Amino acid sequence: MKPTKAEAEAWRKKLVDDAEQKILDLTDSDKFKEYLDTLAKFHQYSSRNISLIYSQDPTASEVAGYKKWKTDFNRQVKKGAKSIRIAAPIIKKLTPEEQKRLNTTDERGIVGYRYIPVFDIKQTTGERVLNVTDFVKEHLAEHKNVTALFNEFKDYLNKNTNLKVSEKPLAELEGAKGYFVPKTNEIVIGEDEPDSALKLKTLYHEYAHSQLHGLTSEFKNRPREYQETQAEAVAYVAMQNIGVDTSDYSLGYVATWAKDKDLIHSALSEIQKISNKTIEMTDILTNKLGLQEELQETNKMPIEKLNSQFISLNTGLKDLESKNALSLIKLEQAKKAGNQDLAAKINQEIKDSQDSKNKLTSSLTAIKAEISKRTQQNLNEFTKQNPEIKQPTPEPEPSMKR
């Protein structure tokens, strides 16, 4: 029997309320780590959907709809699997009444959300699915590569941001591994730290401070413990993303601020935003350093790996295009509202996203060409081995009259 409108509304409310309660339960380091693990896996999702996924299955690692698993990944959802519900925006042409209610003159906009079913990869069977960490982990296990990423990230911040990143002997840092100075927008890292992973994590940590707790940040006056937890959370997510072991991280005791629903949502939203920014920069730099699988070496990959990588990158491109479409809507709204700062910020996000899109498109083109070449080679080989199979006579090329 189809549920009534009131029953459907009650179900949706319970879904959100349960997610809210799970977030409010983040009162110890282990639970907080579980949430951040979810954030690292699903950084492309909204904070609303990360909370929903975490509340329903903290161990989820990759989610997709029933049809997408089947058509895009050649995997089948197991019989009886219980779905995870996430919020999908409803975008449609706005009526004059809706434009007035939403205070916009845009023809199209988000008018609400519907909760759609998705399934985690462990609820499916079929072909193996690759993700970006498959192409980074083994490379970053080497000391020299973590050091190279640290140096590349430091140089990137010095050349492309208003931050000044330098290094000093640990003996001059009074027991610290690094620090951030808001007044001068300067980050200092201990140059003789022997653990390269700890050195990189410290740079991520101080970068997070610069973005979250600088002079113009709304969180600049929060208690030190709150700020440290936020910065360490961003570092944790960034290191998880590149596959470096984070099991011994100490994230502090968050109970002092995790009991306030509005405060923790604000804090987690900021963590997500800066984590996403850090992950995007890191992905660009690891690609530049060759720490991700070199696309120029696609001729050495098994065809199964090529196919899986093509599907994975194609899915990432579609997700990026959806995100861009929403950003364009937000940009128009910011312009019409006269919020130039927000418009400039969204513009920069769109530009960065376009750079990522160009890289993905280039990667997809290279892989598609290699798959096409392999397919033709296999066809030629099959033809040689089976000469009795008659091949179609090619049509003559039409002549061009001048």
VODRENTOR-727526 format. One record per residue: residue in three letters; z negated, x negated, y of N, C-alpha, C, O in turn. Coordinates in steps of 0.2 Angstrom, whole numbers, plus 5000, padded with zeros to 4 digits. Atoms other than C-alpha are relative to their C-alpha. Example, Ala and Ser with C-alpha at 12.3 -4.5 7.8 and 13.67 -1.06 7.14 Angstrom:
BEGIN
ALA500049964994496149384978500049965006499749915005
SER500150044994496449324995499750045005499650015011
END
This chain:
BEGIN
MET500049964994500050005000500049965006499649915007
LYS499950044994500549935017499350015004499150075005
PRO500650004996498949895028500250045006500750045009
THR500049964994498650005043500049955006499949895005
LYS500050054994498849925061499349975001499249915002
ALA500750024999496949915062499849954995499549904996
GLU500150045005496849835045500349935001500049885000
ALA499650064998498149705050499749965005499649905005
GLU500450044995497249665066499449974998499249925000
ALA500650035003495649645057500149944996499749894997
TRP499850065004496449525045500149945004499949885003
ARG499850054996497149425059499449975004499349915005
LYS500650024997495549415068499549964996499249914998
LYS500450045004494649355053500249934999499949894998
LEU499750065001495849225050499949955006499749895005
VAL500250044994495549155068499349985000499149935002
ASP500850015000493649185067499849944995499449904996
ASP500250055005493549085051500249935002499949885001
ALA499850064997494548945059499549975005499449915005
GLU500550024994493348945074499449974997499149924999
GLN500650025004491848935062500149934997499649894997
LYS499950075003492548785053500049955005499749895004
ILE500050054995492848695069499349995003499149935004
LEU500750004997491048735075499549964994499049944996
ASP500450035005490448665058500149925000499849894996
LEU499950075000491048485063499449965003499449935008
THR500650034997489248425065499849934996499349914998
ASP500150075003489348265054500649965000501249995000
SER499550055000490448115053500550024994501150014995
ASP499649995005491148165036500550065001501150065000
LYS499649944998491748335041500549995005501050025005
PHE499650014994492448275057500649954998501149965000
LYS499550045003493448145047500550044996501150034997
GLU499549955004494148285036500550035005501150045004
TYR499649974995494748375052500549955003501149975003
LEU499550054997495548215059500549984995501149964997
ASP499550015005496348185042500650055001501250035000
THR499649944999497148355044500549995006501150005006
LEU499750024994497648305062500549954999501149955002
ALA499650065002498448145056500650024996501250004998
LYS499449985005499548235043500450055004501050055003
PHE499649944997500048385055500049995007500050045011
HIS500050014993500148305072500550035004500550045010
GLN499549964996501748395076499850075001500250115004
TYR500249935000500848565074499650015007499349965009
SER500449984995499948655088499249994998499149994992
SER500750005002498048635089499750064996499350064992
ARG500149945003497948815084500150004992499750024988
ASN499850005007498848785068499749954996499649954990
ILE500450055003497948625064499350034998499150024992
SER500649975001496348725065500150054994499650054990
LEU499949955005497048865054500149964993499949984988
ILE499850045006497748735041499349974997499149984991
TYR500650035002496048645041499550054997499250034992
SER500549955002495048805039500150034993499750054989
GLN499849975006496048865024500049954994499949964989
ASP499950065005496348695015500049935003500549915005
PRO500150074997495648535022500449944996500549894999
THR499650055004496548435008500850015001501149974998
ALA499349995000498248505013500449945003500149915008
SER499650064997499548365017500750015002500949985007
GLU499349994997501248435019500150084998500050104993
VAL499949935001501648625021500750025002501049995007
ALA499349974998503248725022500050074997499650094992
GLY499949935003503748905018500350004993500649954991
TYR499850005007504248965001500849985000501049944995
LYS499350015000506148965005500149935002500649904999
LYS499950074998506048795014499949954994500349904993
TRP500150045006505248714999500650004995500849954992
LYS499450005005506648774988500649975002501049944999
THR499350024997508148744999500049935003500549905002
ASP500050064996507648595009499849944995500049884996
PHE500450065004506548494996500150014993499949974989
ASN499949995007507148564979499450004996499349974991
ARG500749995003505348614975499950074999500150115003
GLN500249935001504648774968499350015001498949984998
VAL500749995000503048854973499750034994500150074990
LYS500349985007501948884958499850075000499650105005
LYS500249935001501649054952499350015001498849984999
GLY500749984999500049134959499749965006499149975007
ALA500350044995499849004973499850045006500250095008
LYS500249974994498849064988500349975006500249915007
SER499750034994499749045004499549985006498950015006
ILE500450014994499048965020500450035006501050035006
ARG499749964994499349065036500049965006499549935008
ILE500050034993499948985052500350045005500750095003
ALA499749964994500449055069500749985002500849925003
ALA499350014998502249065073500250045006500050105007
PRO499949974994502749105091500650054999501150044996
ILE499549955000503749265094500450005007500150015012
ILE499650014994505149225107500550055000500950064996
LYS499549955000506149365113500250015008499949985012
LYS499849984993507049435129499550045003499350095000
LEU500649964997505749495141500350065004500850065007
THR499949944996505749665148499749995007499349945008
PRO500350014993505349685167499250005000498949975003
GLU500749995000503649745162499649934997499149914999
GLU500350075003503349585151500049955005499649905005
GLN500050054996503949475164499550005006499249955008
LYS500549994996502749545176499349984997498949955000
ARG500750015003501249535164499949934999499449904999
LEU500050075001501749355160500149965006500049905006
ASN499950034994502049315178500549955000500449895002
THR499450055001503749235175500650045002500750105001
THR499349974999505549275180500549974994501149994994
ASP499550035005506249185164500250064996499850114995
GLU499749955004507349295153499750014993499650064990
ARG500350015007506549235137499349975000499249935005
GLY500750035000504749195133499650024994499850064989
ILE500449995006503349195120499650065002499250075007
VAL500449934999502649375119499450014995499150064996
GLY500649995005501449345104500149954995500549914995
TYR500050045006501149265088500050044993499750094993
ARG500149975006501349315070499849954995499949894995
TYR500350055005500449235055500550004994500550054990
ILE499550005006501749175042499749964995499349914996
PRO500350045005501349105025500449934998501049934999
VAL499750065002501648925020499649974994499050004993
PHE500350025006501148825005500049925000500449895003
ASP500150075000500448645003500449974994500650014989
ILE499650035006501448524992499750004994500150004988
LYS500449995006500148524979500150064996499950074990
GLN499949935003500548704976500750014998500950064996
THR499349995002502348664972500249944995499849904993
THR499750055005503348564958500749995002501150035005
GLY499350024999504948474959500149935002499749895001
GLU499950074998505748324967499549975005499250015009
ARG500550034996504648194976500350015007500950005009
VAL499849994993504648214995499749945004499149925003
LEU500250064996504548055006499850025007500150075010
ASN500149994993503748045023499949935003500049885000
VAL499950064997503647915036499549954998499649894998
THR500550055002502047835029500349964994500049914992
ASP499750035006503047795013500449935002500549894998
PHE499650054998504047675024499749955004499949905007
VAL500450044996502647595033499449964997499349914998
LYS500650025003501147575022500049934998499649884999
GLU500050065003501647425012500249945004499949895003
HIS499850064995502347325027499449995004499249935005
LEU500650014996500747355037499449974996498949964999
ALA500650035003499647295023500049925001499549894999
GLU500050084998500147115028499749995007499950025012
HIS500450024994499047035041500549995006500450015011
LYS499650024994500546965051500450065003500550065009
ASN499749944997501347135053499650045004499850075009
VAL500549974995499747215060500049975006499950005011
THR500150044994499647075072500750015004500650025010
ALA499349984996501547105077499950065003500250075009
LEU500149934997501147285080499650005006499750035011
PHE500550014995499647245090500449975007500350005012
ASN499750034995500647125101500650045003500750045010
GLU499449964997502147245103499750065004500050085009
PHE500349944996500947395108499749975006499850015012
LYS500350034993500047275121500649995005500550015011
ASP499550014996501747225128500350065003500550075009
TYR499849934998502347405128499650035006499950055011
LEU500549974995500847465138500149965007500149995012
ASN499950044994501047315151500650025003500650025009
LYS499450004997502847345154500250085002500650095006
ASN499849934999502947535153499550055003499750115004
THR500549964997501347605160499649965006499849915007
ASN500450034995500147575174499449964998499049945002
LEU500550035003498947495162500149925000500749905000
LYS500050075001498547305162499649984994499049994994
VAL500350025006498147245145500049924999500549894999
SER500150085001497447065142499549994995499250034992
GLU500450025005496446965130499549955003499749905007
LYS500550054998494846865132499649984994499650024989
PRO500450025005493746765120499450054999499150085003
LEU500649955001492446875111499449985003499050035005
ALA500750034997491046765118499950035007499450035009
GLU500149984993491446835135500050085000499950105006
LEU500049935000491447015130499350034998499250094998
GLU500749985001489547025127499950044994499550104994
GLY500149975006489647085109500550064999500550094993
ALA499549945001491047215112500649974997500749914997
LYS499350025003492747205103500550015006501149985005
GLY499649994995493547265119499750055005499250085004
TYR500349954996493347375134500550025005501149995006
PHE499549974996494247485147499650005007499050035007
VAL500249994994493947475166500350055004500950045006
PRO499749954996494347635175500249985007500850005009
LYS499850024993494347565193500649965000501049975005
THR499450045000495647435189500550024995501149994995
ASN499549985005496547525175500149944995500749934993
GLU499950065004496247375164499750004993499150034993
ILE500350005007496047355145499949934998500449894999
VAL500250075003495247195138499950004993499450044991
ILE500150005007495347155120499849924998500049885001
GLY500250075003494447005110500649974997500849994992
GLU499450035003495846885107499949964994500349954990
ASP500150045006494946785093499750044995499450024990
GLU500249965006494546935082500449994994501049994994
PRO499650025006494946885065500350054996500850044992
ASP499849945003495247055058500650035004500450075009
SER499449984996497047105064499950085000500150115005
ALA500049935000496747285059499550035005499650085008
LEU500549984995495147295069500249995007500050035011
LYS499750024993496047215084500450065002500450085008
LEU499649944998497347355083499750065001499850105006
LYS500449944999496147495081499650005007499550055010
THR500350014994495147425096500550025006500350055011
LEU499549984994496747435107500150075000500250105005
TYR499949925000497047615101499450035003499550085007
HIS500649974998495247655105499949995008499850045011
GLU500150014992495247575123500650045003500550065009
TYR499449964997497047655126499750085001499950115006
ALA500249934999496247825122499550015005499550065009
HIS500449994995494847795134500450005007500250045011
SER499650004993496147755148500350075001500450095007
GLN499649935000497047925144499550055001499650105004
LEU500549945000495448035142499549995005499250045007
HIS500650014996494147955153500149955006499749925009
GLY499850034993495047875168499750035006499450095005
LEU500349984994494647905186500250085001499850115004
THR499849934999495648075186499950044994500150104995
SER500149965006495148135169499550055001498950045004
GLU500649954999494148295168499449994995498950024996
PHE500550025005493148215154499649945002499249914999
LYS500350064998492648065164499250005001498949945001
ASN500750004999490848125167499650024994499050044994
ARG500349985006490548175149499549944998499649885000
PRO500550055003489048085140500449944997500949964994
ARG499650055004489547915133500150014993500649994990
GLU499949995007489247965115500650054999501050044994
TYR499449965000490548105118500649975001501149974997
GLN499350044999491847985125500149964995500749954993
GLU499950045005491547865112500350034993500750014990
THR499849965006491747995098500850025001501250014996
GLN499349984999493448055106500449945000500949944996
ALA499550065000494147875108500049984993500649964991
GLU500050035007493647825090500450054996500750034991
ALA499649955004494447995084500749985001501149994996
VAL499350024999496047945092500249944996500849944993
ALA499850065004496047775084500050014993500449984990
TYR500149985008495547845067500750034998501050024993
VAL499449965001497047965068500649955000501149954996
ALA499550054999498247825074500149954994500649944992
MET500050055006497747705060500150044994500550014989
GLN499849965006497847845047500750015000501050014994
ASN499349994999499647875053500449944997500949964994
ILE499750065003500147695048499849984994500049934991
GLY500250025007499247695032499549954999499449924994
VAL500650055001497847575036499450034998499250085001
ASP500649975003496247605027499550015006499449975010
THR500449984995495047695038499350034997498950075001
SER500649975004493647735025499349985003498950025003
ASP500650024997492347635034499950015007499449995011
TYR500149994993492547705051499450045002499250094998
SER500649964998491047775060500250035007500350015012
LEU499849964995491447915071499450035004499550075009
GLY500649974997489647955077499850074998500150104994
TYR500349945001488648105077500250055005500050055011
VAL499749954995489548255085499650065001499950105005
ALA500449944999488248385084499850025007499750085009
THR500249994993487748365102500550045004500350075009
TRP499549964996489348445108500450054995500850094998
ALA499649965005490048525092499850075000500150124996
LYS500349935001488948685094500350045006500250105005
ASP499749964994489948735110500750014998501149964999
LYS499349985002491548825105500549985005501049945003
ASP499550014995492448805121500049925001500649905002
LEU500050074999491948625123500349964994500749914996
ILE499750045005492448565106500750024999501149974998
HIS499249995000494148655107500349965005500949935004
SER499750044995494448565123500049934998500549904999
ALA500150075002493848405116500549984995500949934995
LEU499550015006494948425100500750005003501249975000
SER499350004997496448475111500249945003500849915002
GLU499950064996496248315121500249954995500649904995
ILE499950055005496148215105500750004997501049954996
GLN499449985003497648295098500649975004501149945002
LYS499550024995498648265114500149925000500749905000
ILE500050084999498248075115500249974993500649924993
SER499850025007498448055096500750004999501149964997
ASN499349995001500148125096500449955005500949925002
LYS499750054996500648015111500049934997500549894997
THR500150065003499947865102500549994994500849944993
ILE499650005006500847905086500749995001501149964998
GLU499350004998502547935094500249935003500749905001
MET499850074998502447765103500049954994500449914993
THR500150055005501847675087500650014995500949964993
ASP499449995004503347755077500649965003501049934999
ILE499450044996504547685090499949934999500449894997
LEU500150075000503747515089500149974993500349924992
THR499950025007503647505070500750004998500949964994
ASN499350005002505447555069500349945003500849905000
LYS499850064996505847415082499949944996500349894996
LEU500250065004504947285072500250004993500249954990
GLY499850005007505747335056499550014995499650004989
LEU500549985005504147395048500150064996499850084991
GLN499849945004504947555043500649984996500949934998
GLU499450025004506347555030500649995004500850035008
GLU499450014996507847475038500650044997500850044991
LEU499549965002509247595038500649974999501149994995
GLN499450045001510547455038500049984993500549964990
GLU500050025007509947425020500050064996499850064990
THR499949945004510347605014500449994994500350024989
ASN499650025006511547525002499649984994499849984988
LYS500550025005510047464992499650054997499350044992
MET500549955003509147624990500350044995500950054995
PRO499749965005509347734975500250075003499950095009
ILE499849944996510247894979499550065000499550095005
GLU500549955000508748004975499649995006499450035010
LYS500450014994507747914989500450015006500150045011
LEU499649984994509247935001500050075001499950095007
ASN500049934999509348114998499350035003499350075007
SER500649984998507448135000499949985007499650025011
GLN500150024993507448035016500450045005500250065010
PHE499549964996508948135023499650075001499650095007
ILE500349944999507948295020499450005004499350045009
SER500650014996506348235027500249995008499950025012
LEU499850014993507248165043500350065003500250085009
ASN499749944997508248325045499550055002499650095007
THR500649954999506648435044499749975007499550025011
GLY500350034994505848315057500450025007500250045012
LEU499549984995507448345068499950075002499950095008
LYS500049934998507348535067499350025003499350065008
ASP500749984997505448535071500049975007499750015012
LEU499950034994505848425086500450045005500250055011
GLU499649954996507148545092499750065002499750095008
SER500549944998505948695091499549985005499450025010
LYS500550024995504648595101500449995007500150015012
ASN499750014994505948555114500250075003500150075009
ALA499949934997506448735116499450035003499550065009
LEU500649974997504648785119499849965007499649995012
SER500250044994504448635132500550025005500250025011
LEU499649984995505948695141499850075004499950085010
ILE500249944997505248865143499449995005499350025010
LYS500650014996503548795149500249965007499949975012
LEU499850034994504548685161500250055006500150045012
GLU499849954996505348835169499550035003499550055009
GLN500649974997503748915171499649965005499349995010
ALA500350054995502948765179500350005007500049995012
LYS499650004994504348755191499950065005499950065011
LYS500149944996504248935196499350015003499350045008
ALA500749994998502348925198499949945006499449955009
GLY500150054995502648775210499649944998499349905002
ASN500450065002501648655199500449944998500649934993
GLN499650065001502548495202499849954995500149924991
ASP500350055004501348385193500150024992500349974988
LEU499949985007501448485177500750004998500949984992
ALA499350015002503348495178500249934999500649924994
ALA499850085001503448305180499849984993500149944989
LYS500350025006502348285165500450034994500549994989
ILE499649965005503348415154500749965000501049954994
ASN499450045000504948325160500049944996500449924992
GLN500050075003504348155154499950014992500249984988
GLU500049995007503848235137500650024997500850004991
ILE499349985003505548315135500549935000500849934995
LYS499650075001506348135139499849964994500249944991
ASP500250045006505248055126500250034994500450004989
SER499849975006505648185114500749994998501049994993
GLN499250015001507548165117500149934997500649924993
ASP499950075002507347975114499950004992500249974988
SER500149995007506548025097500550034996500750014991
LYS499549965003507848145094500749964999501049964993
ASN499450055000509248015097499949954994500449944990
LYS500150055005508447895085500050044993500350014988
LEU500049965007508248035071500850014999501050014993
THR499349985001510048085074500449944997500949944993
SER499750065002510647905072499849984993500349964989
SER500250015007509647885056500350044995500650024990
LEU499749955004510348045049500749984999501049994993
THR499350025000512147985053500149954995500549954991
ALA500050055004511847825044499950014993500349994988
ILE500249985006511047905029500650044997500850044991
LYS499549965002512348035028500749974998501049984993
ALA499450045002513747915028500049964994500449954990
GLU500250035006512947815014500150054994500450034989
ILE500049955005512747975004500750024998500950024992
SER499349995000514548015007500449954996500849964992
LYS499750065003515147845002499849994992500349984988
ARG500250005007514147844986500350064996500550044990
THR499749955004514748014981500749994999501050004993
GLN499350015001516547964983500149944995500649944991
GLN500050055005516247804973499950034993500250014988
ASN500249975007515447904959500650044998500850044992
LEU499449965001516948024960500649954997500949974992
ASN499550055002518147874959499949974993500349974989
GLU500250035007517247804944500150054995500350034989
PHE499949955005517247964935500750014998500950034993
THR499349995001519047984938500349954995500749964991
LYS499850055004519347814930499850014993500249994988
GLN500249995007518347854915500250064996500250074990
ASN499749945003519148024912500750015003500850065006
PRO499350004998521047994915500350074998500850095001
GLU499649945003521448154905499950065005500250115004
ILE500149944995520748264919500549995006500549945010
LYS499550004995522148304931499750015007499450055008
GLN500250004993521848264949500550045004501150045003
PRO499649964996522548384962500549955004500349905007
THR499550044996524148324971499850015007499850075010
PRO500249994993523648284989500650035004501250025003
GLU499549974996524648395002500349945005499949905008
PRO499750044995525848295013499850015007499750075009
GLU500250004993525348255030500550045004501150025004
PRO499549974996526248375043500349955005499949915008
SER499750054995527448275054499950035007499850095008
MET500149994993527148265072500650005004500949945005
LYS499450004996528648315083499849985007499450025010
ARG500250024993528648235100500650035005500650025011
END
